[in-house]
Amino acid sequence: MGILLSITLKDFTQLLSVSESDSYGRYVEGTGSVLQTTEDVQIENVYKSLTSLSQEEKITKLLMLKLRFFTPKEIANLHGFPPEFGFPEKITVKQRYRLLGNSLNVHIVAKLIKILYE
């Protein structure tokens, strides 16, 4: 299986999709973007070196980027939910990701509704 990631930098200035797939369409379904938490490693340098490496070496290279998934709270913030927004405790983390994945940015929806009614 190949690698398919959408990598986002902390400052959101650069988005990069890293795709190296030996079977088109095969990837970890529904993973969404990952956040690169290190600033001293260039994504391009890591990506260019992946083609000639073994799977184990590829993983080692990608670990240098210190990638992690966005938390449900971070995704809610990106969607424009208020800071005090939270899920009931009985909602699992997996359910939170699914619910947020089905949501829209509330600020954009509000503007669209305002335009529609003008």
NUVO-431793 format. One line per field, with one value per residue (C-alpha): x, y, z; residue in three letters. Coordinates in steps of 0.1 Angstrom, whole numbers, always signed. Example, Ala and Ser with C-alpha at 12.3 -4.5 7.8 and 13.67 -1.06 7.14 Angstrom:
// NUVO-431793
x	[+123,+137] .
y	[-45,-11] .
z	[+78,+71] .
aa	[ALA,SER] .
This chain:
// NUVO-431793
x	[+0,+12,+13,-14,-13,-25,+0,-7,+19,+13,+9,-14,+7,+14,-7,+9,-6,+20,+9,+29,+5,+12,-25,-47,-74,-59,-52,-63,-99,-112,-80,-82,-53,-24,-5,+33,+45,+82,+93,+129,+123,+112,+84,+97,+131,+114,+89,+116,+136,+107,+107,+141,+135,+122,+89,+108,+131,+100,+84,+116,+117,+81,+86,+110,+80,+64,+30,-2,-39,-60,-79,-117,-114,-90,-114,-143,-123,-115,-152,-159,-175,-173,-144,-168,-183,-179,-194,-212,-188,-207,-198,-166,-136,-144,-180,-167,-145,-175,-198,-173,-166,-202,-203,-198,-180,-207,-194,-195,-230,-242,-228,-244,-278,-274,-267,-296,-320,-308] .
y	[+0,+35,+67,+93,+122,+158,+176,+210,+232,+248,+283,+270,+287,+255,+225,+196,+163,+135,+107,+77,+49,+16,+10,+39,+47,+26,+46,+48,+59,+89,+99,+136,+160,+156,+184,+187,+199,+203,+235,+226,+199,+207,+185,+187,+173,+143,+137,+137,+111,+87,+70,+53,+41,+9,+10,+11,+39,+58,+56,+68,+98,+106,+104,+133,+156,+148,+144,+141,+141,+172,+168,+171,+204,+218,+207,+223,+255,+254,+250,+281,+266,+288,+282,+269,+242,+207,+173,+153,+129,+99,+107,+88,+103,+84,+97,+133,+130,+117,+144,+171,+156,+160,+197,+230,+261,+280,+314,+305,+291,+322,+345,+323,+325,+362,+366,+343,+365,+399] .
z	[+0,-8,+12,+9,+33,+33,+54,+70,+86,+120,+104,+76,+50,+31,+24,+7,-4,-3,-25,-35,-43,-60,-61,-71,-45,-17,+14,+50,+44,+62,+79,+69,+71,+95,+111,+108,+142,+134,+117,+110,+84,+49,+36,+0,+10,+28,+0,-28,-10,-4,-39,-34,+1,+17,+36,+69,+57,+45,+79,+95,+72,+78,+116,+112,+103,+137,+121,+141,+135,+143,+175,+174,+193,+166,+138,+156,+158,+121,+114,+134,+164,+195,+219,+246,+223,+235,+229,+256,+274,+261,+225,+215,+198,+166,+167,+172,+141,+121,+133,+126,+92,+83,+95,+77,+87,+106,+95,+59,+62,+80,+52,+25,+42,+46,+9,-1,+19,+7] .
aa	[MET,GLY,ILE,LEU,LEU,SER,ILE,THR,LEU,LYS,ASP,PHE,THR,GLN,LEU,LEU,SER,VAL,SER,GLU,SER,ASP,SER,TYR,GLY,ARG,TYR,VAL,GLU,GLY,THR,GLY,SER,VAL,LEU,GLN,THR,THR,GLU,ASP,VAL,GLN,ILE,GLU,ASN,VAL,TYR,LYS,SER,LEU,THR,SER,LEU,SER,GLN,GLU,GLU,LYS,ILE,THR,LYS,LEU,LEU,MET,LEU,LYS,LEU,ARG,PHE,PHE,THR,PRO,LYS,GLU,ILE,ALA,ASN,LEU,HIS,GLY,PHE,PRO,PRO,GLU,PHE,GLY,PHE,PRO,GLU,LYS,ILE,THR,VAL,LYS,GLN,ARG,TYR,ARG,LEU,LEU,GLY,ASN,SER,LEU,ASN,VAL,HIS,ILE,VAL,ALA,LYS,LEU,ILE,LYS,ILE,LEU,TYR,GLU] .
